[in-house]
Amino acid sequence: MGLCQSNRNSRKSFAAKKLHTQSDTNIQNKSKGKETPIRPKTQPTLNTILKDHFSTIKTPIAIGTSKRMIKEALAKTYSVLNQDFGYPNYDNVGIIQHNVTGQVRTAKTILKEDESINDMDQYINNIRENNLVILFILQESSPHFNNAIELFEDFKCYYVIQQYCSGGKLNNLCGKIEEDNAIYIISQILDTLKEIHSLNNYHGNLSIQSFALQDQSNNHYVKLIDIYPVFQVKEKYDVQRNQLNDMKAVGLILFQLITNKPITKQTAEMILKKPKDLQYRHSFWFLLVIQFLEIKNLSIYDNLLQNSNYQKIIKKYQSQYAESIFSKIQVKKASYLQQQIILVMNKMFFQERQNQIQRIFLKNDTNHNGTLQKEELKNALGYEEDIDEIFDQIDIDGNGKIDMNEFIFTSCDRAALLNEFNLNIAFYELQRKGFVITSQFSKYISCDEDKIESEIASKFNSKKLNKQDFIKLMMELL
């Protein structure tokens, strides 16, 4: 839904929503729906922080839209939590919270009179159009793009809403992490760049400031947060040179992560001219830095796939992440209906985590048949201990293989998902007129609607599932 759209009037699934711009003139056409049933208390709403540039909303003189209506529409959608993103706010980025779902996001303000952007209309159109590429193509293979969720404008500014990376900026880790961990982070950056380069594009302004940590865990998943340079109009004849510059920037990011030394215009030249004088000249990570800085073509992607030391490091950290999830498998069995509700909720509230799980699944599905055999699961987890027991727990239907839904379901953090707030939101999305409607499930996941309807009828002696029974049913899994 757009920043100024009513949640009641736009009942698209989160997966199906497309980026769009909601202008001031559209607000006057907003119908007056019922109040949304959930209104958690949050920080002051957007329209009350008048000094904050991304929350100041004014009505264009040329139209007769009510200023009060604009403010009310914004207040029903987002609240301001923080006017910056935990670092000097050179990028005009603030932290906001959705008033209904409680999801925390970031809002970037782009002034329409920004002189650094030559063609603002083209710039915004590129954000809108290229975001669909990221959302529907790139994120299928890489979870490291922090795509725009919504785009709003008033007569002075554009406001780009993005996912919030709670782990903070990547540069906070400089000098604080092990060499292998830094290389694992670089592997994710390379995955991101490979997707951009595969579309005959480039970033063009890559630095350590371009990335943030997705969360505060020690898994060190990173996201590309300054996607804006990618959207700018490119000089296509210069693509290859700029792609190589992207790769050189990766080398400098790795150097900075480990040494905590600032990057200047002379850093790359200093490294290449006097590598023998540096104390870490024999370290594997430093050899990678040299390889990035001396790059002549993009064959480095394939070369790293053949590098056993590099692949060993990547595999170690991927296995650690998978093991950290599946070592906490909850053995309490769930019915088909409960499984599908969990899958819907996981997609609603933990989409980023689910993207990571899907990526682990796809990387270990070596024969690409959409299932994992026991040997493939062992490779994903990186150990053999108790693998038979773990496999049987994940293989819910007992057919001797694990499909994607079983893999995702077993990885779900039930304790984090199943609380009253989340269940209220999930019920609201799945219901019509106070009862769960089976057709709503298909907006989020692929499922057997007839099987869901049959279980509801069997459990509750009715084809209708109300809110009270819905919450009680799901709380049984804790």
Protein Blocks (a to p, Z undefined) as FASTA:
>chain_A
ZZkbcfklmccdfklpccddddfklmmmpccddddfbdcdddddfklmmmlmklcccddf
kbccdfklmmmmmmmmpccfbfcehiacfkopacdddfklopacddddddfklmklmblm
lmmmmmmmmmmmmmmmmmmmockbccdfbdcddfkbccddddddfkbpfklmgopacfkl
mmmmmmmmmmmmmmmmmnopafklacfklpccfblcfnopacdfblmlmmpccdfklmmm
mmmmmmmmmmmmmmmmmnopacdfklmmmmmmmmmlpmklmpmklmmmmmmmmpcbfklm
mmmmmmmklmmmmmmmmmmmmmmmmmmccfbdcdfklmmmmmmmmmmmmmmmmmmmmmmm
mmmmmnonopacfklmmmmnopaehklmmmmmmmmnonopacfklmmmmmpcfklmmcfk
lmmmmmmmmpgehiacfklmmmmmccdfklmmmmmmmmnopabdcfklmmmmmmmmZZ
